[in-house]
Amino acid sequence: MRPPWIVAAMVRDCIVASHEGRAGRLSERKLARLFNLFNETHDVHGDDVQSLLTPILYEQFPYQQSHYEEIVRSIALLDDPYDGSRAWPWDEVLGAPLADILTMAFIIHTVVMQSSGRFDLSREFTAVVDVLGYSQSLPIIVAGLTRTVEEMKAAANAVPSGDVEHRRFAYNPLIRTPLVDVGSGVYAPVPSLIYGAVSPSVLYHRGRDAWGDAFTRDLGVRVQQYVGKQMELLSPHFTIVGEIEYEKSQLSADWFLVSDDLLIIVECKASRASLGTQLGTAALDAQFKRDIGKAKLQIERSAAMITAHRPEFAQLGTPRQVIGLVITAEPFYILSSDHTRELADGTPTLLGSLRDIEHLATLNGSEAGRQLKEIVDDPEKRTWPLGNSLDVPPNREARNPILESVWERSPLAVPVARRLAERRSAWQD
C-alpha cells in the first residue's frame, strides 16, 4: 500500500531538503523502504483522542472524498448566481472561467495518468483539447497549477510548520499547485491533487488572496443561499422558511424546515478548519467557540423565541420536536466530548458540512426527517458528524439534482468521442 498522503508528505520533504549537491536514483527497493519508515513512525501528538486522531483524519480524509462532488460544488457554490452575491471574475485569477476548470482538470488528470505521471500532451489529447476549444486556455491553467522545485520549496518554507511533533502534517504546497516543473518535464507526484486544486477548499484561498475580505464576506452569503437551495429539494414534505427579522437589524437563524411533526433550525457558517484546528490543538477549541458555538447560540435564540410565541415566528406554527443543524462550508471531522455535549444541550443540534447537506437532499423529505429524529435520539450517533450518521444511498444510485445540473452544463456531459465524430463528419462534408 502506498497511500497518496504518504507520497505527498515524502515529496514535500524531498523538495524542502533538496539541493543541487544531492543526487541519486530511487529504486523500487528504496521506495518501499521509505514507505515502511513512514508507516513505522509514531510521533507524539497528545494524550487524548482529539489531539491524537484529528491530524490523522485531516491528513487522510481529503483523499477519500468524491472528486466529482468537490469540483462540481466549486461551480455550484462559487460561480452560480445567488441573491445578494457578487459575480467574481475567476478567469482573471485562474486563466479561464470557473465553469471550464472542471473540464480542464479532468483533461490534465487523464493526461498525467496516461503518461506515467508526466504532463505530456500526445497527438490524441491535443485533438481533444482542440475540439473542446481549450487550445489557448489549457496551457494557462497548467502554468497556474505548476511550480518549479525552488518555488515549491519557498512556498513550503513560507508557512510555519509549528512544533516538531507535527512536522508530518505541515503545509504542503502540492495542495495548491500539484504539478512540479523539474526542468526536464512537468510531473504530478500525486495526481488526485489535481482535482483538489480546483475544489472549494483551495479556491477559497485563491479568492481570498485575490479579493480579500470582500470575497470572504460574499462567501458567507453564498453558503447560506446554497444550503437553502439544497433544502428546497426536501419539499413538499418540508416547508422552507428563510431567516426572520424579529427586531430592527436582528435576524434569526438562517433557515427553518417545517413539517407536521418536526421543526429544523439551520444556521450556516462559511467556516473551514484552520491549520491549528487540523492539528487538534487548542486552536480547535477556539474555533469551535468562535464559529460553531456561535451558530449553536443563534439556534437556541431562535428556538426560545418560537417557544415564547413571538409574533414574528407565527408562520412556523406551534412548537413541536425541534432539531438544530449547524452547517459549515468544510467538514470538521472530529470534536471532543465537551463540544458534542454543548451541541446536545438544549435544542439537540447536529454538525454537518455542505457535503452532508448534499447527501441529505438526495433523500425524500419524510425519510430525511425520520433519519434526523433517529440520530438525535441515539446517544452515540448524535455525537458524530452528520455525514457519518446519515444512511444515504451511494453516489451511483442517488444523485443530487443541483450537482447534476452543473455537470450537465459541463462540456464533459457530451462525450468527447461524439464531438470528435461530429468534427470528422463535418470535415468529410
Secondary structure, DSSP 8 states (H G I E B T S, - for coil): ---HHHHHHHHHHHHHH--TT------HHHHHHHHHHHHH------SSHHHHHHHHHHHHGGGGS-HHHHHHHHHHHHTS--TT-----HHHHHSS-HHHHHHHHHHHHHHHHHTTTB----HHHHHHHHHHT-TTHHHHHHHHTEEEHHHHHHHHHTS---SGGGGGGS--GGGT--EEE-SS-EE-SSTTHHHHTTSHHHHHHHHHHHHTHHHHHHHHHHHHHHHHHHHHTTTTTSEEEE--EEETTEE--SEEEE-SSEEEEEEEE-----HHHHTTSHHHHHHIIIIIHHHHHHHHHHHHHHHTT-GGGGGG-S--EEEEEEEESS------HHHHHHHHSSS-EEEEEHHHHHHHTTS-HHHHHHHHHHHHHSTTGGGS-HHHH-----TTT---HHHHHHHHHSGGGS-HHHHHHHHHHHHH-
